[in-house]
Amino acid sequence: MSNVFIAFQANEDARPIVEAIIADNPHAVLVESPGLIKIDAPNELTIRRETVEEKLGRAFSLQEVQINLVTLSGYLDEDDDQMTLSWNH
């Protein structure tokens, strides 16, 4: 089993996205350090547009994830409703 991860700048814009990811991926582990928020998960991690919108209280395009994105690890599969990182491909 291999971990995937995604890391964001530690700022107020990224926090609702991180909260949504943790809500949708209870198996994920949050690692915070100065300036960086990293989320590790075994095998797969999914970001759902609908959950991010609930946390933000507004419409959200998954392309906005890239604004505060630092790095990621895993195969990325995305559409308008979700982004999934995995090693299953």
C-alpha positions as CSV (number, residue, x, y, z in Angstrom):
1,M,0.0,0.0,0.0
2,S,1.4,3.4,-1.0
3,N,0.4,6.8,0.2
4,V,-0.8,9.6,-1.9
5,F,-0.6,13.2,-0.7
6,I,-1.5,16.8,-1.5
7,A,0.0,19.9,0.1
8,F,-1.3,23.4,0.3
9,Q,0.0,26.8,1.5
10,A,-1.1,27.3,5.1
11,N,-3.5,30.2,4.7
12,E,-7.1,31.1,5.2
13,D,-8.0,30.4,1.5
14,A,-6.8,26.8,1.7
15,R,-8.4,25.9,5.1
16,P,-12.0,25.3,3.8
17,I,-10.5,23.0,1.1
18,V,-8.5,21.1,3.6
19,E,-11.6,20.8,5.9
20,A,-13.6,19.4,3.0
21,I,-10.9,16.9,2.1
22,I,-10.6,15.6,5.7
23,A,-14.5,15.4,5.9
24,D,-14.6,13.2,2.7
25,N,-11.6,11.1,3.5
26,P,-11.7,9.9,7.2
27,H,-8.7,7.7,6.5
28,A,-6.5,10.7,5.7
29,V,-3.9,12.2,8.0
30,L,-3.4,15.9,8.3
31,V,0.2,17.1,8.9
32,E,0.6,20.8,9.6
33,S,3.8,22.7,9.6
34,P,4.7,26.4,9.3
35,G,3.5,27.5,5.9
36,L,2.3,24.1,4.7
37,I,-0.7,21.8,5.2
38,K,-0.1,18.3,3.9
39,I,-2.8,15.5,3.7
40,D,-1.6,11.9,3.4
41,A,-3.8,9.0,2.6
42,P,-3.3,5.3,1.9
43,N,-4.0,4.5,-1.8
44,E,-6.6,7.2,-2.6
45,L,-7.7,10.7,-1.7
46,T,-10.7,12.5,-3.2
47,I,-11.6,16.2,-3.3
48,R,-15.3,16.7,-3.9
49,R,-16.5,20.0,-5.3
50,E,-19.8,19.8,-3.5
51,T,-18.2,19.4,-0.1
52,V,-15.8,22.3,-0.7
53,E,-18.8,24.5,-1.7
54,E,-20.5,23.6,1.6
55,K,-17.4,24.6,3.6
56,L,-16.9,27.8,1.6
57,G,-20.5,28.8,1.3
58,R,-20.2,29.6,-2.4
59,A,-19.8,28.0,-5.8
60,F,-16.3,26.5,-6.3
61,S,-14.5,25.3,-9.4
62,L,-12.0,22.5,-8.7
63,Q,-9.5,24.4,-10.8
64,E,-9.3,26.8,-7.8
65,V,-7.5,24.1,-5.9
66,Q,-4.4,25.0,-7.9
67,I,-4.2,28.6,-6.4
68,N,-2.8,27.3,-3.1
69,L,-1.5,24.0,-4.2
70,V,2.2,23.3,-3.4
71,T,2.6,19.7,-4.5
72,L,0.9,16.4,-4.9
73,S,1.8,12.8,-5.3
74,G,-0.3,10.2,-7.1
75,Y,-2.1,9.7,-10.4
76,L,-4.6,12.5,-10.8
77,D,-8.1,11.8,-12.2
78,E,-10.5,14.7,-12.4
79,D,-13.8,16.0,-13.8
80,D,-16.0,18.9,-12.9
81,D,-17.2,17.2,-9.6
82,Q,-14.2,15.6,-8.1
83,M,-10.4,15.1,-8.1
84,T,-9.0,11.8,-7.1
85,L,-5.3,11.0,-6.3
86,S,-4.5,7.3,-6.4
87,W,-1.8,4.8,-7.3
88,N,-4.4,2.3,-8.8
89,H,-3.7,3.3,-12.4
